[in-house]
């Protein structure tokens, strides 16, 4: 499985606080079809039981669009299912 997902920002950064606030208010989830800003998707994938996971956190240029700057950083990876 190939994936590109947004993940929770580093704790106590401005972005992290915005992500936490929007999640707690429920507004983000309501407007964006259940999306949760406060998930550490990369860690969840590691715990999901794949036989091999190769992933890295990346920063995508989000300048100019505040909505995209909220959903950073991202994780890019490949997960292989167990045989």
N, C-alpha and C positions, 0 to 999 in steps of 0.2 A: 504494500500500500504506500503510495506517495502522498505526502500531505504538506500543506502550508497553512498554519493556523496562527491566530494571534494568541498571545499568552499574557499573563499578569506581569506588569512592570516590576522593577526592583522595589522592594518595600521602602516606604516612606519618601519616595520621590513624588513630585507634583503629579505626574501621570498616574502613579499608583493611587494616590488620594482621589483623583478624579474618577478612576475606574471603580474604586470602592464606593464612592458616593453615588454614582449612577447605578451601580448594581443594587445598593441598599434601597434606593428610591423606587426601583422596579421599572423606571421609565425606559431604560435601554432595552431590557428584555421585552417589554410591551411593544416598543416601536420596531424592534429588529428580530421578530420571530423567535424569541426565546434565547437569543444570544446572551452569554454570560461573560462579562469582562473580567471576572475575578477567578477564572480557572487557570491552573497551571497545566495546560494541556500536554506540554512536553513530559511532565512527570506522570500524568495519567496514562499516556501511551507506554512509557517505560514499565508501568505496573500492570499493563493489560495482558501480559502473557505471550507476547510475540517471541519467536525464537531468536530474532536479531533486530535491533533498532539502531539506526545510524541517523543522528539528528544534530542540528546546530541552531542556536538562536541567531537571528539576523535582524538587522535594522533596514527597513525599507524607507526610502525617501518619501516622507509624507508632507513635505513643505507645501503650504498653500491650502491644504484641506484639513481643517481642524478635526473633522470626524475621523479621518484616517490617522491623525496623530494620536487619538485616544486609543485606537486599537493596535498599539505597538507595545512591545516588540513582537516579533514573529518567530515561529519555529518551523524549520524546513527539514523534512526527513523522509526516510524510507523505513517501513516496518515489514518484516517477513513473518508470515504465520507459521505456526508449528506444523510439522508434517504428520 
